Amino acid sequence: VQLQASGGGSVQAGGSLRLSCAASGFTFYYYAIGWFRQAPGKEREGVSCISSSGGSTYYADSVKGRFTISRDNAENTVYLQMNSLKPEDTAVYYCAAVFLPNDATIRAPGLYEYDFWGQGTLVTVSS
């Protein structure tokens, strides 16, 4: 089982990045995927979540209108498009998978107990 987060990097404020979370070793389309981030000295924050089919999404208020989560179940990958980046978006971003085959309305990512976690990818936004 593997979740591989990638796509992080350094950008200036106002720029964009697209993170990817590639999954292998489990039945991806049965799992909802959450994105989290953790900045130095801060608690982990649930950023966004997407249901197993992609039909339901959730965004934290801090990223609503700037980030877009999507998934390609044929490619076993979830994406997080991040636009209008701000210095406060600087953090290590993690993706996680939770078994949730019923395509219910997705809730805040922090409300689930995740089965698998990926390693982080660092996003640095400079002012």
C-alpha positions in Angstrom: 0.0 0.0 0.0 1.4 3.4 -1.0 0.2 7.0 -1.2 2.8 9.1 -2.9 2.3 12.9 -2.6 4.2 15.1 -5.0 4.2 18.5 -6.7 5.3 20.7 -3.9 7.8 23.4 -4.4 8.6 27.1 -3.9 6.5 29.8 -5.4 5.8 33.4 -4.9 2.6 34.7 -3.4 -0.1 34.7 -6.0 1.3 31.7 -7.8 0.0 28.2 -8.3 0.9 24.6 -7.7 -0.8 21.3 -8.3 -0.2 18.5 -5.8 -0.8 14.9 -6.8 -1.5 11.9 -4.5 -0.8 8.7 -6.4 -2.2 5.5 -4.8 -1.3 1.9 -5.2 -1.8 -1.4 -3.5 -5.5 -0.9 -2.6 -8.9 -0.5 -4.3 -8.6 3.2 -4.8 -12.2 3.9 -5.9 -13.6 2.7 -2.5 -11.6 5.4 -0.6 -12.2 9.0 0.1 -9.0 11.1 0.1 -8.1 13.9 2.4 -5.4 16.6 2.1 -3.8 17.9 5.2 -1.1 20.4 5.9 1.2 21.1 8.8 3.3 24.3 9.1 6.2 24.5 11.5 5.1 24.8 15.1 1.4 24.5 14.1 -1.1 21.7 14.4 -2.1 19.7 11.4 -4.9 21.2 9.4 -7.4 19.4 7.2 -7.5 21.3 4.0 -9.8 19.4 1.6 -11.4 16.1 1.1 -13.1 14.3 -1.8 -15.5 11.4 -1.8 -14.7 8.0 -3.5 -16.5 8.9 -6.7 -15.4 12.5 -6.7 -19.0 13.6 -6.4 -18.6 15.4 -3.1 -15.9 17.7 -1.9 -15.0 19.7 1.1 -12.8 22.7 1.6 -11.5 24.4 4.7 -12.5 28.1 4.9 -8.9 29.0 4.7 -8.6 27.6 1.1 -12.1 27.9 -0.2 -12.2 29.6 -3.6 -8.5 29.1 -4.1 -7.9 25.3 -4.0 -9.7 22.7 -6.1 -9.6 19.0 -5.3 -10.3 16.4 -8.0 -9.6 12.7 -8.7 -9.0 10.4 -11.6 -10.0 6.9 -10.4 -8.7 5.4 -13.7 -5.2 6.8 -12.7 -5.6 6.2 -9.0 -4.7 9.8 -8.4 -6.1 12.7 -6.5 -5.1 16.3 -7.3 -5.1 19.5 -5.3 -4.9 22.5 -7.5 -3.7 25.5 -5.4 -4.1 29.0 -6.9 -3.6 32.4 -5.4 -1.1 31.0 -2.9 -0.3 33.0 0.2 2.7 32.8 2.5 0.4 31.2 5.1 -0.1 28.3 2.8 3.5 27.3 3.5 3.5 23.8 5.0 4.1 20.2 4.4 1.1 18.7 2.6 0.0 15.2 3.2 -2.7 13.0 1.6 -4.6 10.2 3.3 -7.1 7.6 2.4 -10.2 6.4 4.3 -12.4 3.4 3.3 -15.7 5.1 2.4 -17.3 3.3 -0.6 -20.7 4.8 -0.1 -20.7 8.1 -1.9 -22.1 10.2 1.0 -21.6 13.9 1.4 -18.0 14.3 2.4 -17.3 16.0 5.7 -14.3 17.9 7.0 -11.2 15.7 6.6 -10.3 15.8 10.3 -13.5 13.9 11.1 -12.3 10.6 9.6 -9.9 7.9 10.8 -7.7 7.3 7.9 -6.4 3.9 6.8 -3.3 5.1 4.9 -1.1 8.1 4.9 1.3 9.4 2.4 4.6 11.1 3.0 4.5 14.9 2.8 5.4 17.3 0.1 6.7 20.7 1.0 5.0 23.8 -0.3 6.8 27.1 0.3 5.2 30.4 -0.6 7.3 33.5 -0.4 5.9 37.1 -0.2 
